[in-house]
Amino acid sequence: MYRPILTLPKTKVEKFLDVIGSGLFTVSILFIILQWGNLPEEIPAHFNAKGEVDRWGSKIEVLILPGIGIFMWIFLGLLEKAPHMHNYPARLNERNVEAFYLNSRKLCNEVKNFCLILFAIISCEIVLVALGKIEGLGWWFLPVVLIGTGIPILKGLIASSKIK
C-alpha cells in the first residue's frame, strides 16, 4: 500500500487550536494546583446527564482528568506527526496523498484540542463545585460534548469522501 512519509507544515488553524487547547489545559492544571489547599476531602467525582453531581470521591480524583489529558496530549500529538500511520481508503495514491494526510491530521488535531478544552472545563468545574461556587455542570454540557466531538469527525469524514 502506498504510504510515503511526508512532512506537511501545520495550518494556521491547527496552530491556533494547539495554542488554545494546550493553553486552557495548562491553566486548568495551574488552577487545580492553586486551589488544592482549599479543596475539601470529598469532591464531585461524577456527573449525571443533567450535569448534577451523582457521586462524590476523594480530592485526589481531580487529578485523573489532567493525567488522562497529558497522556492524550502526548499520544495524539505524536499521532499527528505520523499521518502515514493513519487508516486510509484503498484509493490513496500519489495525487491525493497530501490531501488525505492533511485531512487526517487536522481531524486528529481538532479532536485532541477539543478533548483538552473539555478536560480543562470539567476539571475547573469539579473544583468550583467542590468549593461551593457552582452547583454542577449544567444541562448544556452533554449536548455540547456530543456536538463538539461529532462535528470534527463528521467534517473529516465528509472531507475525506470528497478527496478524489
VMD Tcl script that draws the C-alpha trace (Angstrom):
set ca {
  {0.00 0.00 0.00}
  {1.23 3.48 -0.89}
  {2.13 5.33 2.36}
  {5.01 7.79 1.88}
  {6.38 9.69 4.86}
  {5.71 13.37 4.16}
  {6.41 16.48 6.18}
  {3.44 18.81 5.85}
  {3.52 22.11 7.76}
  {0.71 22.74 10.25}
  {-2.04 25.05 9.08}
  {-2.77 28.32 10.88}
  {-5.96 26.79 12.27}
  {-4.05 23.82 13.69}
  {-1.51 26.15 15.31}
  {-4.32 28.30 16.74}
  {-6.15 25.26 18.13}
  {-2.90 23.99 19.67}
  {-2.39 27.31 21.48}
  {-5.99 27.42 22.74}
  {-6.18 23.73 23.71}
  {-2.80 23.48 25.42}
  {-3.18 26.93 26.98}
  {-6.55 26.26 28.59}
  {-5.47 22.79 29.68}
  {-2.32 24.18 31.31}
  {-4.31 26.94 33.04}
  {-6.74 24.34 34.42}
  {-3.85 22.36 35.91}
  {-2.47 25.54 37.49}
  {-5.97 26.31 38.84}
  {-6.14 22.86 40.47}
  {-2.68 23.35 41.99}
  {-3.59 26.79 43.33}
  {-6.90 25.58 44.80}
  {-5.60 22.27 46.17}
  {-5.31 23.52 49.76}
  {-8.86 24.92 49.67}
  {-10.47 21.71 48.39}
  {-12.49 19.61 50.84}
  {-11.59 15.95 51.25}
  {-14.62 14.93 49.15}
  {-15.17 16.44 45.73}
  {-17.54 15.70 42.82}
  {-16.34 12.55 41.07}
  {-19.14 12.02 38.55}
  {-21.99 13.95 36.98}
  {-25.25 12.62 35.50}
  {-26.66 13.59 32.09}
  {-28.27 16.70 33.61}
  {-24.87 17.88 34.86}
  {-25.72 17.19 38.51}
  {-23.24 15.54 40.88}
  {-24.19 11.89 41.39}
  {-21.01 10.62 43.06}
  {-18.50 12.19 45.42}
  {-14.96 10.93 45.89}
  {-11.51 11.73 47.25}
  {-9.98 15.03 46.18}
  {-7.13 13.07 44.58}
  {-9.66 12.14 41.86}
  {-9.45 15.68 40.48}
  {-6.04 14.65 39.11}
  {-7.48 11.88 36.90}
  {-8.59 14.12 34.02}
  {-5.32 16.08 33.90}
  {-3.45 12.75 33.90}
  {-5.53 11.37 31.03}
  {-5.26 14.72 29.27}
  {-1.47 14.76 29.44}
  {-1.36 11.22 28.03}
  {-3.75 12.19 25.20}
  {-1.84 15.40 24.51}
  {1.38 13.43 24.03}
  {-0.14 10.43 22.21}
  {-2.34 12.40 19.81}
  {0.46 14.93 19.27}
  {2.73 12.08 18.17}
  {-0.04 10.61 16.02}
  {-0.47 13.98 14.30}
  {3.20 13.85 13.29}
  {2.76 10.42 11.67}
  {-0.19 10.67 9.25}
  {1.32 7.82 7.23}
  {0.28 5.52 10.11}
  {-3.40 6.52 9.97}
  {-6.04 4.43 8.22}
  {-6.94 5.39 4.63}
  {-9.17 4.05 1.87}
  {-7.71 1.99 -0.97}
  {-7.94 4.98 -3.31}
  {-4.92 6.65 -1.62}
  {-2.34 7.41 -4.34}
  {0.42 9.87 -5.37}
  {-2.08 12.53 -6.47}
  {-4.20 12.62 -3.31}
  {-1.82 11.55 -0.55}
  {-1.21 15.11 0.70}
  {-4.94 15.85 0.87}
  {-5.63 12.63 2.80}
  {-2.73 13.19 5.20}
  {-3.70 16.81 5.85}
  {-7.37 15.93 6.40}
  {-6.49 13.10 8.78}
  {-4.01 15.22 10.71}
  {-6.50 18.09 11.02}
  {-9.13 15.70 12.38}
  {-6.65 14.37 14.93}
  {-5.68 17.93 15.91}
  {-9.29 19.05 16.34}
  {-10.24 16.04 18.45}
  {-7.09 16.41 20.60}
  {-7.68 20.08 21.28}
  {-11.42 19.68 21.87}
  {-10.64 16.98 24.46}
  {-8.02 19.19 26.14}
  {-10.50 22.08 26.32}
  {-13.23 19.74 27.57}
  {-10.97 18.26 30.25}
  {-9.94 21.78 31.31}
  {-13.57 22.84 31.70}
  {-14.57 19.69 33.59}
  {-11.56 19.92 35.92}
  {-12.27 23.56 36.75}
  {-15.98 22.86 37.23}
  {-15.17 19.99 39.61}
  {-13.07 22.38 41.69}
  {-15.76 25.09 41.59}
  {-18.50 22.64 42.65}
  {-16.28 21.32 45.45}
  {-15.73 24.89 46.67}
  {-19.47 25.62 46.56}
  {-19.17 28.28 43.84}
  {-21.49 26.45 41.39}
  {-23.97 23.56 41.62}
  {-22.98 21.36 38.68}
  {-22.05 21.23 35.01}
  {-25.49 22.31 33.81}
  {-27.91 20.80 31.28}
  {-25.97 22.29 28.35}
  {-22.81 20.29 28.99}
  {-23.75 16.90 27.48}
  {-25.15 18.35 24.22}
  {-22.00 20.48 23.82}
  {-19.81 17.41 24.32}
  {-21.77 15.33 21.81}
  {-21.88 18.08 19.20}
  {-18.29 19.12 19.84}
  {-16.94 15.62 19.29}
  {-19.30 14.79 16.45}
  {-18.69 17.84 14.26}
  {-14.94 17.34 13.69}
  {-15.45 13.65 12.96}
  {-18.32 14.26 10.52}
  {-16.42 17.13 8.90}
  {-13.35 14.90 8.49}
  {-15.37 12.02 7.02}
  {-17.14 14.31 4.56}
  {-13.87 15.96 3.52}
  {-12.26 12.53 3.10}
  {-15.11 11.32 0.91}
  {-14.62 14.32 -1.41}
  {-10.93 13.59 -2.00}
  {-10.51 12.02 -5.44}
}
mol new
graphics top color blue
foreach p $ca { graphics top sphere $p radius 0.5 }
foreach p [lrange $ca 0 end-1] q [lrange $ca 1 end] { graphics top cylinder $p $q radius 0.2 }
display resetview
